[in-house]
Amino acid sequence: MIKIHDDFLSEDKFNLIKTEMTSNRFPWFYHEGKTTYDTLPALTHGFYDNNFINSDWFSILEPIIDKCKMISINRIKANFDYKNAKSFKTHLHTDHDPPLDGFKTGIFYLNDNDGKTYFENDEVIDSVANRFVQFPQHLKHGTQTHTDKNYRIIINFNWY
């Protein structure tokens, strides 16, 4: 049900995405909550939503889109989280309510940190750079916040 792919991209493709997204040119936007279920402040970047490319940076994701053979994209969004003094879990959620039949969710991790993704089935995934985790869109998941690194960046994909 949950598939973990380590070293998902070649080193050069991974480094291109990470370098661009951590540069001072990449635009991040403040949101009062990463999801509609929490109020944890976060910086986000919407690459794709509502059948439209919303970002001039969309093309850097083509290696991931191609490798996953994404036919129909629902949403692609990146989250930038600063470290927390104490680790805690955010609310379980799905990325589309109600979940879309046959759609998948994927999380691509840009850096190593002690944050985690946890699931309603009690599975827990560590944040490891260049890891891609894929699961059915209906499976509820959440974040266990990190405390060790200055930031945690993930890119969230919803597709068919």
ABEGO torsion letter per residue (X at the ends): XBBBBBGABBAAAAAAAAAAAABAABBBBBBBEABAABABBBBBBBABBGGBBABAAAAAAAAAAAAAGBABBABBBBBBBBBBABBBBBBBBBABOBBBBGBBBBBBBABBBABBBBBAAGBBBBBBBGBBBBBBAABBBBBBBBAABABBBBBBBBBX
